């Protein structure tokens, strides 16, 4: 009888352990939403600015995918979407695809306040890091600003940092090749870099060997900020790793994936 009791106790302990592990996994992949538990996460996509970066075509890649993930997606081609601060605070993530624009003081202030309050911010290439060149607080929020792309459209390699290989945004990905603009940026040293690229010096000899961040994440107040310098045009996302990194980065910023 004692042996049977011990065996039963062992089975109970194993069952409880399994439930604990399962619960932890569910929690890690279903972080609290700003809209409350059990409700769909909400994403705002704001696009516009310079047409050369194909903002609408890029939105058409990620908006349907977000809906497949269960997000309620609002799409706007006006920065006036930033005028209603209380509405902004109800989104889980704001995805900005807006290059070389100008932003009013109220639009900028509301965007920054929303992110500080906990709304995520995500974007790529010039749509996030070359948007408002005169707005330094905005650049402080993003974590960097584009300044050059020596050689224009060239071949280069993106390297996943070995020490970040277990980060959910780059987990399981290997180094990969791009044929696009290799962004040279002024970068906040406080960002958490996940992937880099090294300049060969072929087009600007004085920067030979410079290692430049390509993918980073950071916080601005309580908000998660994700950036990827890839995505000059929509075709860049035909590279599976580039598309996957942006997808994962959006989910991370929205608190819809593992920490």
N, C-alpha and C positions, 0 to 999 in steps of 0.2 A: 504493500500500500504506500509506503514512504517513497519507493522508487517511482511509482506511478504519479504521485503528487509532485515530485521534483520534475518529472518530465512535463507535466501539465504546466507547472510554473514556468519552465523554460520556453514552452510554446507561447505562453502569454507574453513573456518578455520579448520574444522575437517579433510577435505581432505588433506590440507597442512600438518597438524600434522601427519597424517598416512604416507604420503610420506616421511616426515622427519625421522620418526621412522624406516620405512622400509629401507631407505637409510643408516641409522646408522648401522642397523643390517647387511646389505650387506657389508659395509665397514669393520666391525669388523671381519667378517669371510673370507674376501678376502683382506688381507693385501698386500701391494705392493710387487711384485716379483723382484728379482735382474735381471731377464731377461726381465722386462718391462711389462706393463699392457696388459692383453689379451693373454699372452703367458703362456704355461704350466710351472708349477714349476718343478725344476730339483733337483734330489737327486742323490748323489754318495754314494754307499755302498762299503766299503772296508772291506774285511774279510780275516781271516787267523790266524796264530799263533797256539796256543795249540789246538789240535783236541778234547781234552776232553770236551771243552765247546760247541762242535757241532756248529761251526760258520756257516757252509754252510746250515745246517738244519734250523738254526734260520733265516738266510737270506731268505730262501725259504718260511718262514711264512710271512714276512713283505714286501718283494719286490712285490709280486703279488697284495697285498693290496694297496701299494702305487700307483701302476699303475691304480688300480680301482679308486683312488682318483684324477686321472688326471695328476699324476707326470710323467715326463720323467725320467726313472731310469737307471743309469749306474752302473754296478756291476764289481768290480775288486778284485782279490785276490793278489794284489801286492801293497806294500807301495810306489812303484814308481809312483802311481797315484797322489802322493803329490808333484811331481817334477815340475809340470807346474802350477805356481802360478796364472797366468792370467786365466787359465781354471778353477781352483778351485774357483775363485771369481765369476764365472758365475753360480755356483750351489746355490740353496736356502738352502740346508742342506746336511751335510756329516754325514753318519751313519757309525760308526766304530765298527767292531766286530772282534777284534784282541787282543788276550791274550798272554802275556809273550813274546813279540817280542822285537826286537831292531829296532831303527829308526835312520837314518842318520841325521846329523845336518841340511842338506838342506831340507829333507823331513819334519822334525819337524818345522823348521822355516816357511816353506810355509804353513803348516797346521795352525799354530798359526796366521800367518798374514792373512790368508783367513778368519778365525773366527773373528779376530779383525776388519776386514773390514765390517763384517755384515753377513757372511755366518753362518748358524746355525750348531750346533754339537749335535748329539744325540747318546745314546748308553746305554748298560745295562751290569750288572755283570762285569766280568773280561775283557770283550771286550772293555771297555772304562776306567775302574778304576783299571785295573791291566795289562796295556799294556806295558809300557816302564818304568821300575822301576828305571832307572838311570836318568830319564829326569824330573827334578823338575819343570821346566817351563810348561811342558805338564801337570803335576799334578795340578799346579796352575790354568791352564785353565779349567781342568775338575772339580776341586773343591774337590777332594778326592782321596785316594789311599787305595786299599785293603791291609789288613795286616794279617787277620786270619778269620777262620770260625770254631769256637769251636764245636766239636762234629760231624763235617762233615754234612751228610744228616740227618736233624732232623725236627721235627714238631715245628712250631712257628707261631706267629700271626703278621700281618702287620696292623698297626693302622693309619687311616687317621686323620690328625690333625683337630680337630673341627673348629679351626679358619681359616682353609684353605678349608673348605667344598665347598665354592663357586668358588674355582679356577678351570678353565676349564679342567685341567689335572685330577683332582680327583672328580669333581662335580658329585654328585649322587651316589658315591661309598661308601660302608660300609667297616668296618674292615673285613679282610679275613685271611684264614689259608694258610700256605705254608708247603710243605714237600720238603725241599731242603737245600742248604747251607744258613746259617744265617750270612751274611757278617758283619765283624767288620772292620771298616774303620777309617783312619785318615781323618777328614773332615774339610774343610775350614769353619770357623765360619761365613763367609759372605754369604754362600749359603742360598737360600730360601727353607726351608724344607717343604715338603707336606705330607710325611708319614714317620713313624718310626717303629721300633721294639724294644722290651725290652728283654734283656738277662736274663735268669732264674738263671744263675750261676751253673747249673747242670754240665757243662763240664769245666768251669773255674770259681771257686767260687769267685775269687776276682773281677769279673765283674758283679756280681749279681745286677740287677736293673739298669744296664746301658741302657740308651735309645739312640738308634743309628738311624741316618737317613737312610731311604730306598729309598726315592724319593726326588730329589731336582732339582731346576732350578736356573740359574744364568746368568750373562752376562760376557763375556770376550771381552773387547773393545765394539764394536757394535754388536757382535754376541751373539745369544741366545744359551745357553748350557743346555741340559737336561740329567739327569742320573737317572737310576733305578738299584738297586743292585740285583734285581731278574733276573732269566734267566740263571741259571747254565747250564741247557740243554734245548733243544727245548720243552720237555714235560712240563717244568714249565709254558709255555704259554698256556697250556690246562686250567690253572686257568683263568677264564674270566677276573677277575680284573687285573691280571698281564699283560695280553695281551692288555687290553683296556688302561691301564696307559701308556704303551710303545707307542701305536698308538697315543694317544693324545699328549704325550711328543714330538714325532717326528713332528707332525703338529704344535705344539707350536714353536719348534725350527726353523721350516721352515717358520714361520709367516703365516701359512695357517689356523689358528684357532683364536678364541677370545684371547684378551690380558690376 
